[in-house]
């Protein structure tokens, strides 16, 4: 159930009018529903009933501290891919013992931080990473819990940029290489083999790829058992799709039934890493029409939101539903138009060929914007990043203020007439003379 509804002609999120939020906080603006996230989280974990499981929210989907705090209070674990995401989880009150650390490029510093706070598991993606993690663990005198991310070579039938389970993707360890790496990890004094991990892609709208991947993973689990290596958990990643337009993704109940039916009497703990499924439909992006432009028969609504605010349409050609927040002005008819931003790129659009009864000054709502929206925002064209608001019932809280130019420029400095305060080439090369 969407948290966005229309009352007396005006769009609301939960019980709060979106127009009022735009008036108070300005645009562009991200707004999220706490109740929607709560419902989705409970639906996901309830779907797996009594089978041992843990839902580890994929922080990359939306890393706002208030959302992480909300999920931590609900009992969620977290899936992270950087030291920065680990720090966000900790500051939001997340339990490091519920954190799984994924990603192909973990640095020594990130490994040290994660080992020091005691994360639940490292999802290791290569032999080189396993060797590095073992060396870091030995130096710190801490045993590293590990799970190998295996690439099952399953076609997720999604956008190629968010497909992660094929052999040509950078993620994971080939199935053929996994047994030897498990044996290598099992005999180490500094590695503790905990489980197996796979993640085949994002925004999947069919169950078959999930089931195919699970079957291949279970075959590995059984082979390892024969070798005397028993795994405590199976991490099936995330990827369950949501509805942006006319997609018909499976329900979380159907997803759970498909997974559980394959497990039989197995009792390994299941880990899941949903991100988009938990937060996408909870969010809306508000933007205001600055100009209406006609260009040789083509109509453009030029808005104050841009690709630097919401990158998905430009990056993936993704479709988001866009509608007027209020009611059309008297006599204003719906016309086809491209909704575009002010950034100096032809790819700067939020939607193309949309029928909207909009004029300059009107407020538009871009739906299903709670995932991979603000987290992928940038300062391109020196634009300030948007503010973020979290709503619950009839209450709204600003959870990230709008960025200012002073915020943007704070990390930079002028050099005046020269680089007198800089370092010499010799010093840059490590010579202190």
Order of alpha helices (4+ residues) and beta strands (2+ residues): beta-beta-beta-alpha-beta-alpha-beta-alpha-beta-alpha-beta-alpha-beta-alpha-beta-beta-alpha-beta-alpha-beta-alpha-beta-alpha-beta-beta-alpha-beta-beta-beta-beta-beta-beta-alpha-alpha
